[in-house]
């Protein structure tokens, strides 16, 4: 197995991780920012207030995107298994 194959496999794995986690992290960031703005405007200083909206937003987005995320993960895994004979020898 050459060095370029290992680097390419690592790059693909990191890209898939970013692709799958990006929308969920972006939703959590957006909801957290909105809740922080509302807290700053209303002078509410409750630290745990942002947890529940983030949880609901990420959970709803996860349910919405689950089939796409699963499809991407299965596609990556099947491509990886198909390329194993070429990688090993």
ABEGO torsion letter per residue (X at the ends): XBAAAAAAAAAAAAAAAAAAAAAAAAAAAAAAAAAAAAAAAAGBABAAAAAAAAAAAAAAAAAAAAAAAAAAAAAAAAAAAAAAAAAAX
